Amino acid sequence: MQFPESWLREFCNPPLGTQQLADLLTMSGLEVESLEPVAPPFTGIVVAEILEAEPHPQADRLRVCKVSIGAAEPLQIVCGAPNARAGLKAPLATVGAMLPPGEDGKPFKIGVGKLRGVQSFGMLCSARELKIADEHGGLLELPADAPVGTDIREYLKLDDTVFTLKLTPNLAHALSVHGIAREVSALTGTPLSVPAIEPVVPAHDQRLPVEVQAADLCGRFSGRVVRGVDTKAKTPQWMVDRLARCGQRSVSALVDISNYVMFEFGRPSHIFDLDKIHEKLVVRWGREGETLKLLNGNTISVDARVGVIADAVQVESLAGIMGGDATAVSDDTKNVYVEAAFWWPEAVQGRSRRYNFSTDAGHRFERGVDPALTVEHIERITRLIIEICGGEAGPMDDQTLALPKAQAVTLRVERAAKVTGLPLTQPQCAEVFRRLGLQFSEEPGRLTVTPPSWRFDLKIEEDLIEEVVRVVGYDKLPATPPQAPVTARVRPEARRSASALQRAVAALDYQETINFSFVEERWERELAGNADPIKVLNPIAAPLAVMRSSLIGSLVAVLRGNLARKAARVRVFELGRVFRRDPAAVDGPLAVAGVDQPLRIAGLAYGNALPLQWGQKERAVDFFDLKGDVEALFAPRKPVFVAAEHPALHPGRCARIEVDGRAVGFVGELHPKWRQAYELPQAPLVFELEAAVLLERPLPNFEPLSRQQSVWRDLALVVGEGVRHDALIAALRADALVRQATLFDLYKPAQPGGGLAAGERSLAVRLELLDPAATLTDERIDAAVAAAVERVQAACGARLRT
């Protein structure tokens, strides 16, 4: 919210300086983001009138002007501005005047000069030379009634300051100069001066039929016809200046009047060209297939979730946001319809962002605009139209359908004192509410407040406590240390921290990446197999429309970003939450009903297995590299890898990871179709695990060193191609004497032979046998090996290779 200090002081003028006023507003929750002077310092510049303007005898583009500043004799000024002419009033820097500092930071002093042989006793100025505007096409033209000789700073009220407030969404009542003045009055006790709005006496009886079909869109609709207006009338300079200091450029008299009242009282309104409206206005929700060309030139499509104002033929306006081009006022407009309405905030919220633009009207209506003063504000607009553009007003139409019902809120004085730490009393709280204009009733220890129509933010007791403390003063809050005991939270030894897990993955040569929790819907459908992801109601960007249920899509996107920057080897990981629909999930301090939010960790490896070096040959990273990384993260526990399928992974190079018989993640190579779809030169390897399982860490148990020695035996087993490694090892280890079974060689001939048939391969396995209680004899060793061979023969169809 931007406004000039002088306008604020017309409503409420406390005995405070500019900086003190800014500090007061900031300390009351209305943060003053900046204070900017309307004009830089300059002196000696007055209103002047050009009496004569003759061509320069030595230069085609210069004029020799006779200029009056109210003195006995006119001054001779040489001027090159294209609009210098007799009768024009413009600023004149007299001899000795100091112009605003230039780029070097030094002020420019005006002296007697000579241009092409003609003396000049001063300089006629443009707005840019005075640094009050960027316009530099000619002299700053002043109104014809500007008093000659008056200091230009006084005449244009340049000794003013522009306040810029950074308001939070709950402060909709401060989105106007009057609203801020009401706050200043409450904070300082200075009386609030509001100009009386006198009703305009109707001069004719013409009405425009208005039909409000949606009470959940529009709670109140007011309007009136004004005939015979002159839309070519010039906006008064005082209004143009005030709008400019509010950050609003002048457009036309009617538009300027509407904007002026919006900044003055916070009431957005709209002025229709009456003669372009077909029969009537209808306030309703939009319909599928309807389109509207807006005042900004955009053509949009509306639907049943967007409020509109239509006539008997077409949609004419986007309710509470922007008018349409079809009924916009123009230079040919003679009759207008002035509208002011109360639009429910819920019916306006988010609609502007849906169409990728925002307006001052939508900004206010989606936060809440006072529904009680629509008629008074139309009277104010009508009065200004008649004063500036002429015309005759018709009778007022006012339809009230459904207005917000004020819900009483109770403040407990004892609780307010406890929350703030201030020794608040009931009379003190009552005085705050009285100064804020809040109606309330009292009983011992309690005040019950009925919020006024302009306060949409007073809903709960804490809102009233906030009002009390900001009026009393945030600077009076005591610096109270915490009273709760500080107790160290000791993490169980059997659980490691998330940061320890991150360091463990980083130690395996992965770089951590952090990504958005909302992702492209395509990723969820293709890489997570999730056909019904959780949608984001108001995405920050169109592609980031759903919540992720897997981390794989985010890592693939990171890989693509690295490849676009010519990275040849990429190893990244992420620790983050995913979001899945789960009817069993209930609300909690960190939970939402119907949504499961588990913590996951995922990694991706692409390119060479090792950085370029002389010690080992280059080779591409493969499934077993990633499998080893996963095993290192689980150590000392031993996860089981079971062949499986996953929507994102290669069907023959994917494994489900199980711990204690429960699936906890996947590891594998990206599916060829996704490698092609995401334009990857080669397929990356990825894993994704439940972080909760990795955070658990079994405590080591003491075992005495065995007094016996281990015995090793090697077996060459012939098995079919379909035999899995884990099944073979499990069968071999199904005996207490077999402590370890390790595959150390695999042989598969190019052609059948050497004791191997087609579809067979030879696996060399080393068995470690140990009995901690007794020395193994040859008979027990041979029996244990024979039993192991029988087990793998029965379980896997294996036989000893001869």
Salt bridges, closest charged atoms under 4 A:
GLU5 OE2 - ARG9 NE 2.76
GLU10 OE2 - ARG242 NH2 2.22
GLU141 OE1 - ARG85 NH2 3.23
ASP159 OD1 - ARG153 NE 2.80
ASP160 OD2 - ARG245 NH1 3.71
GLU183 OE2 - HIS173 NE2 3.42
GLU183 OE1 - ARG470 NH2 2.42
GLU211 OE1 - LYS280 NZ 3.35
GLU264 OE2 - ARG380 NH2 2.96
ASP273 OD2 - LYS276 NZ 3.85
GLU290 OE2 - ARG284 NH2 2.74
ASP303 OD2 - ARG305 NH2 3.92
ASP303 OD2 - ARG354 NH2 2.15
ASP311 OD2 - HIS278 ND1 2.84
GLU366 OE2 - ARG353 NH1 3.85
GLU366 OE2 - ARG367 NH1 3.06
GLU379 OE1 - ARG224 NH1 2.96
ASP397 OD1 - ARG207 NH1 2.29
ASP398 OD2 - ARG220 NH2 2.78
GLU431 OE1 - ARG434 NH1 3.04
ASP457 OD1 - ARG455 NE 2.90
GLU461 OE1 - ARG412 NH2 2.68
GLU461 OE1 - ARG415 NE 3.53
GLU462 OE2 - ARG415 NH2 2.83
GLU467 OE2 - ARG455 NH2 2.91
GLU467 OE1 - ARG470 NH2 2.99
ASP509 OD2 - ARG569 NH2 2.79
ASP509 OD2 - ARG571 NE 3.82
GLU521 OE2 - LYS535 NZ 3.36
GLU526 OE1 - ARG522 NE 2.98
ASP532 OD2 - ARG581 NE 3.21
GLU574 OE2 - ARG548 NH2 3.05
ASP596 OD2 - ARG580 NH2 2.68
ASP622 OD2 - ARG619 NH1 3.82
ASP625 OD1 - ARG619 NH2 2.82
ASP629 OD2 - ARG571 NH2 3.07
GLU631 OE2 - LYS627 NZ 3.02
GLU658 OE2 - ARG656 NH2 2.92
GLU669 OE2 - ARG653 NH1 3.14
GLU679 OE1 - ARG560 NH2 3.83
GLU688 OE2 - ARG600 NH1 3.07
GLU690 OE1 - ARG662 NH1 3.14
ASP714 OD1 - ARG766 NE 2.83
GLU721 OE2 - LYS748 NZ 2.26
ASP726 OD1 - ARG724 NE 3.12
ASP735 OD2 - ARG791 NH1 3.99
GLU760 OE2 - ARG799 NH1 2.89
ASP771 OD2 - ARG780 NH1 3.03
